[in-house]
Amino acid sequence: MLKEELLRFPVGRGGVLFIEYVLLDGINDSREHAAELAGFLEGLPARVNVIAYNRGSTAPYAAPSQEKVRLFCGWLADYKLFVRLRPARGAGIMAACGQLGASLSMVQGA
């Protein structure tokens, strides 16, 4: 259903869809997950922005290692996908991906 909607989305001439993919350690960072994502994106004019999760909230997830992130990006590139690793920004002020649900005490370092 989602793919059908994406195929109908009006991106314009030469346009692309930017897919944001947040990597969670041990949840969606394996070679098999890369293959599934590549299969889903087949036929779509898509570019993939890979974002490593940043621990900092009460969520039960962990950030993948830099090695896992590098491997995942490489696997996507092996499928001829345009992939870009989005750098972590805002982690020092609890504003990075995965941290926006942090409590005020976490932000203030309490």
Rosetta constraint file for C-alpha pairs under 8 A:
AtomPair CA 1 CA 5 HARMONIC 6.44 0.50
AtomPair CA 2 CA 6 HARMONIC 6.24 0.50
AtomPair CA 3 CA 7 HARMONIC 6.10 0.50
AtomPair CA 3 CA 40 HARMONIC 7.33 0.50
AtomPair CA 3 CA 41 HARMONIC 7.91 0.50
AtomPair CA 4 CA 8 HARMONIC 6.44 0.50
AtomPair CA 5 CA 9 HARMONIC 6.20 0.50
AtomPair CA 6 CA 44 HARMONIC 7.56 0.50
AtomPair CA 7 CA 44 HARMONIC 6.44 0.50
AtomPair CA 11 CA 15 HARMONIC 4.82 0.50
AtomPair CA 11 CA 16 HARMONIC 6.12 0.50
AtomPair CA 11 CA 17 HARMONIC 7.10 0.50
AtomPair CA 15 CA 45 HARMONIC 7.31 0.50
AtomPair CA 16 CA 45 HARMONIC 4.92 0.50
AtomPair CA 16 CA 46 HARMONIC 5.33 0.50
AtomPair CA 16 CA 47 HARMONIC 6.83 0.50
AtomPair CA 17 CA 44 HARMONIC 7.77 0.50
AtomPair CA 17 CA 45 HARMONIC 5.99 0.50
AtomPair CA 17 CA 46 HARMONIC 4.60 0.50
AtomPair CA 17 CA 47 HARMONIC 6.19 0.50
AtomPair CA 18 CA 46 HARMONIC 5.80 0.50
AtomPair CA 18 CA 47 HARMONIC 4.98 0.50
AtomPair CA 18 CA 48 HARMONIC 5.90 0.50
AtomPair CA 18 CA 49 HARMONIC 6.93 0.50
AtomPair CA 19 CA 46 HARMONIC 6.69 0.50
AtomPair CA 19 CA 47 HARMONIC 6.04 0.50
AtomPair CA 19 CA 48 HARMONIC 4.78 0.50
AtomPair CA 19 CA 49 HARMONIC 6.00 0.50
AtomPair CA 20 CA 48 HARMONIC 6.05 0.50
AtomPair CA 20 CA 49 HARMONIC 4.90 0.50
AtomPair CA 20 CA 50 HARMONIC 6.15 0.50
AtomPair CA 20 CA 51 HARMONIC 7.11 0.50
AtomPair CA 21 CA 48 HARMONIC 6.92 0.50
AtomPair CA 21 CA 49 HARMONIC 6.10 0.50
AtomPair CA 21 CA 50 HARMONIC 4.93 0.50
AtomPair CA 21 CA 51 HARMONIC 5.98 0.50
AtomPair CA 22 CA 50 HARMONIC 6.02 0.50
AtomPair CA 22 CA 51 HARMONIC 4.69 0.50
AtomPair CA 22 CA 52 HARMONIC 5.66 0.50
AtomPair CA 22 CA 53 HARMONIC 5.93 0.50
AtomPair CA 23 CA 27 HARMONIC 7.76 0.50
AtomPair CA 23 CA 28 HARMONIC 6.04 0.50
AtomPair CA 23 CA 29 HARMONIC 5.79 0.50
AtomPair CA 23 CA 50 HARMONIC 7.03 0.50
AtomPair CA 23 CA 51 HARMONIC 6.10 0.50
AtomPair CA 23 CA 52 HARMONIC 4.89 0.50
AtomPair CA 23 CA 53 HARMONIC 5.65 0.50
AtomPair CA 23 CA 63 HARMONIC 7.41 0.50
AtomPair CA 23 CA 64 HARMONIC 6.80 0.50
AtomPair CA 23 CA 69 HARMONIC 7.49 0.50
AtomPair CA 24 CA 28 HARMONIC 5.77 0.50
AtomPair CA 24 CA 29 HARMONIC 6.41 0.50
AtomPair CA 24 CA 52 HARMONIC 6.95 0.50
AtomPair CA 24 CA 53 HARMONIC 5.75 0.50
AtomPair CA 24 CA 61 HARMONIC 6.40 0.50
AtomPair CA 24 CA 62 HARMONIC 6.13 0.50
AtomPair CA 24 CA 63 HARMONIC 5.72 0.50
AtomPair CA 24 CA 64 HARMONIC 6.00 0.50
AtomPair CA 25 CA 29 HARMONIC 6.25 0.50
AtomPair CA 25 CA 61 HARMONIC 7.00 0.50
AtomPair CA 25 CA 62 HARMONIC 5.36 0.50
AtomPair CA 25 CA 63 HARMONIC 5.29 0.50
AtomPair CA 25 CA 64 HARMONIC 4.24 0.50
AtomPair CA 25 CA 65 HARMONIC 7.64 0.50
AtomPair CA 26 CA 30 HARMONIC 7.42 0.50
AtomPair CA 26 CA 64 HARMONIC 7.57 0.50
AtomPair CA 28 CA 33 HARMONIC 5.75 0.50
AtomPair CA 29 CA 33 HARMONIC 6.16 0.50
AtomPair CA 29 CA 34 HARMONIC 7.28 0.50
AtomPair CA 29 CA 64 HARMONIC 7.68 0.50
AtomPair CA 29 CA 68 HARMONIC 7.05 0.50
AtomPair CA 29 CA 69 HARMONIC 7.54 0.50
AtomPair CA 29 CA 72 HARMONIC 6.38 0.50
AtomPair CA 30 CA 34 HARMONIC 6.48 0.50
AtomPair CA 30 CA 72 HARMONIC 6.91 0.50
AtomPair CA 31 CA 35 HARMONIC 6.29 0.50
AtomPair CA 31 CA 72 HARMONIC 6.73 0.50
AtomPair CA 31 CA 75 HARMONIC 6.60 0.50
AtomPair CA 32 CA 36 HARMONIC 6.20 0.50
AtomPair CA 33 CA 37 HARMONIC 6.13 0.50
AtomPair CA 34 CA 38 HARMONIC 6.10 0.50
AtomPair CA 34 CA 72 HARMONIC 6.56 0.50
AtomPair CA 34 CA 75 HARMONIC 6.26 0.50
AtomPair CA 34 CA 76 HARMONIC 5.84 0.50
AtomPair CA 35 CA 39 HARMONIC 6.08 0.50
AtomPair CA 35 CA 75 HARMONIC 7.79 0.50
AtomPair CA 35 CA 76 HARMONIC 7.47 0.50
AtomPair CA 35 CA 79 HARMONIC 7.85 0.50
AtomPair CA 36 CA 40 HARMONIC 6.16 0.50
AtomPair CA 37 CA 41 HARMONIC 6.17 0.50
AtomPair CA 38 CA 42 HARMONIC 6.13 0.50
AtomPair CA 38 CA 76 HARMONIC 6.72 0.50
AtomPair CA 38 CA 79 HARMONIC 6.51 0.50
AtomPair CA 38 CA 81 HARMONIC 7.34 0.50
AtomPair CA 41 CA 46 HARMONIC 6.80 0.50
AtomPair CA 46 CA 81 HARMONIC 7.81 0.50
AtomPair CA 46 CA 82 HARMONIC 7.54 0.50
AtomPair CA 47 CA 81 HARMONIC 6.81 0.50
AtomPair CA 47 CA 82 HARMONIC 5.06 0.50
AtomPair CA 47 CA 83 HARMONIC 6.04 0.50
AtomPair CA 47 CA 84 HARMONIC 7.94 0.50
AtomPair CA 48 CA 81 HARMONIC 7.36 0.50
AtomPair CA 48 CA 82 HARMONIC 6.19 0.50
AtomPair CA 48 CA 83 HARMONIC 4.75 0.50
AtomPair CA 48 CA 84 HARMONIC 6.28 0.50
AtomPair CA 49 CA 83 HARMONIC 5.92 0.50
AtomPair CA 49 CA 84 HARMONIC 4.93 0.50
AtomPair CA 49 CA 85 HARMONIC 5.84 0.50
AtomPair CA 49 CA 86 HARMONIC 6.09 0.50
AtomPair CA 50 CA 73 HARMONIC 7.29 0.50
AtomPair CA 50 CA 83 HARMONIC 7.10 0.50
AtomPair CA 50 CA 84 HARMONIC 6.10 0.50
AtomPair CA 50 CA 85 HARMONIC 4.84 0.50
AtomPair CA 50 CA 86 HARMONIC 5.83 0.50
AtomPair CA 51 CA 85 HARMONIC 6.27 0.50
AtomPair CA 51 CA 86 HARMONIC 5.29 0.50
AtomPair CA 51 CA 87 HARMONIC 7.23 0.50
AtomPair CA 51 CA 88 HARMONIC 7.51 0.50
AtomPair CA 51 CA 97 HARMONIC 7.49 0.50
AtomPair CA 52 CA 63 HARMONIC 6.38 0.50
AtomPair CA 52 CA 64 HARMONIC 6.60 0.50
AtomPair CA 52 CA 69 HARMONIC 6.92 0.50
AtomPair CA 52 CA 86 HARMONIC 7.85 0.50
AtomPair CA 52 CA 88 HARMONIC 7.39 0.50
AtomPair CA 52 CA 97 HARMONIC 7.63 0.50
AtomPair CA 53 CA 62 HARMONIC 7.12 0.50
AtomPair CA 53 CA 63 HARMONIC 4.95 0.50
AtomPair CA 53 CA 64 HARMONIC 7.14 0.50
AtomPair CA 53 CA 97 HARMONIC 5.81 0.50
AtomPair CA 53 CA 98 HARMONIC 5.73 0.50
AtomPair CA 54 CA 62 HARMONIC 7.37 0.50
AtomPair CA 54 CA 63 HARMONIC 5.51 0.50
AtomPair CA 54 CA 88 HARMONIC 7.93 0.50
AtomPair CA 54 CA 91 HARMONIC 7.25 0.50
AtomPair CA 54 CA 96 HARMONIC 6.37 0.50
AtomPair CA 54 CA 97 HARMONIC 5.78 0.50
AtomPair CA 54 CA 98 HARMONIC 5.33 0.50
AtomPair CA 54 CA 99 HARMONIC 6.44 0.50
AtomPair CA 55 CA 59 HARMONIC 7.91 0.50
AtomPair CA 55 CA 61 HARMONIC 7.10 0.50
AtomPair CA 55 CA 62 HARMONIC 5.83 0.50
AtomPair CA 55 CA 63 HARMONIC 5.96 0.50
AtomPair CA 55 CA 98 HARMONIC 6.42 0.50
AtomPair CA 55 CA 99 HARMONIC 6.60 0.50
AtomPair CA 56 CA 94 HARMONIC 6.80 0.50
AtomPair CA 56 CA 98 HARMONIC 7.00 0.50
AtomPair CA 56 CA 99 HARMONIC 5.15 0.50
AtomPair CA 56 CA 102 HARMONIC 6.52 0.50
AtomPair CA 56 CA 106 HARMONIC 7.77 0.50
AtomPair CA 57 CA 98 HARMONIC 6.89 0.50
AtomPair CA 57 CA 99 HARMONIC 5.35 0.50
AtomPair CA 57 CA 100 HARMONIC 7.54 0.50
AtomPair CA 57 CA 101 HARMONIC 5.90 0.50
AtomPair CA 57 CA 102 HARMONIC 4.68 0.50
AtomPair CA 57 CA 103 HARMONIC 7.51 0.50
AtomPair CA 58 CA 101 HARMONIC 7.93 0.50
AtomPair CA 58 CA 102 HARMONIC 7.19 0.50
AtomPair CA 64 CA 68 HARMONIC 6.01 0.50
AtomPair CA 64 CA 69 HARMONIC 6.50 0.50
AtomPair CA 65 CA 69 HARMONIC 6.37 0.50
AtomPair CA 66 CA 70 HARMONIC 6.09 0.50
AtomPair CA 67 CA 71 HARMONIC 6.12 0.50
AtomPair CA 68 CA 72 HARMONIC 6.06 0.50
AtomPair CA 69 CA 73 HARMONIC 6.25 0.50
AtomPair CA 70 CA 74 HARMONIC 6.21 0.50
AtomPair CA 71 CA 75 HARMONIC 6.20 0.50
AtomPair CA 72 CA 76 HARMONIC 6.38 0.50
AtomPair CA 73 CA 77 HARMONIC 6.24 0.50
AtomPair CA 73 CA 83 HARMONIC 6.51 0.50
AtomPair CA 73 CA 84 HARMONIC 7.55 0.50
AtomPair CA 73 CA 85 HARMONIC 7.23 0.50
AtomPair CA 74 CA 78 HARMONIC 6.17 0.50
AtomPair CA 75 CA 79 HARMONIC 6.74 0.50
AtomPair CA 76 CA 80 HARMONIC 6.86 0.50
AtomPair CA 76 CA 81 HARMONIC 5.74 0.50
AtomPair CA 76 CA 82 HARMONIC 7.87 0.50
AtomPair CA 76 CA 83 HARMONIC 6.83 0.50
AtomPair CA 77 CA 81 HARMONIC 5.09 0.50
AtomPair CA 77 CA 82 HARMONIC 6.52 0.50
AtomPair CA 77 CA 83 HARMONIC 6.41 0.50
AtomPair CA 88 CA 96 HARMONIC 6.42 0.50
AtomPair CA 88 CA 97 HARMONIC 7.63 0.50
AtomPair CA 89 CA 95 HARMONIC 7.51 0.50
AtomPair CA 89 CA 96 HARMONIC 5.59 0.50
AtomPair CA 90 CA 94 HARMONIC 6.19 0.50
AtomPair CA 90 CA 95 HARMONIC 4.64 0.50
AtomPair CA 90 CA 96 HARMONIC 4.66 0.50
AtomPair CA 91 CA 95 HARMONIC 5.63 0.50
AtomPair CA 91 CA 96 HARMONIC 4.78 0.50
AtomPair CA 91 CA 99 HARMONIC 7.62 0.50
AtomPair CA 93 CA 107 HARMONIC 6.18 0.50
AtomPair CA 94 CA 99 HARMONIC 5.27 0.50
AtomPair CA 94 CA 100 HARMONIC 6.51 0.50
AtomPair CA 94 CA 102 HARMONIC 6.87 0.50
AtomPair CA 94 CA 106 HARMONIC 7.73 0.50
AtomPair CA 94 CA 107 HARMONIC 5.81 0.50
AtomPair CA 95 CA 99 HARMONIC 5.50 0.50
AtomPair CA 95 CA 100 HARMONIC 5.37 0.50
AtomPair CA 96 CA 100 HARMONIC 6.85 0.50
AtomPair CA 102 CA 106 HARMONIC 6.19 0.50
AtomPair CA 102 CA 107 HARMONIC 6.96 0.50
AtomPair CA 103 CA 107 HARMONIC 6.61 0.50
AtomPair CA 104 CA 108 HARMONIC 6.19 0.50
AtomPair CA 105 CA 109 HARMONIC 6.05 0.50
AtomPair CA 105 CA 110 HARMONIC 5.06 0.50
AtomPair CA 106 CA 110 HARMONIC 5.96 0.50
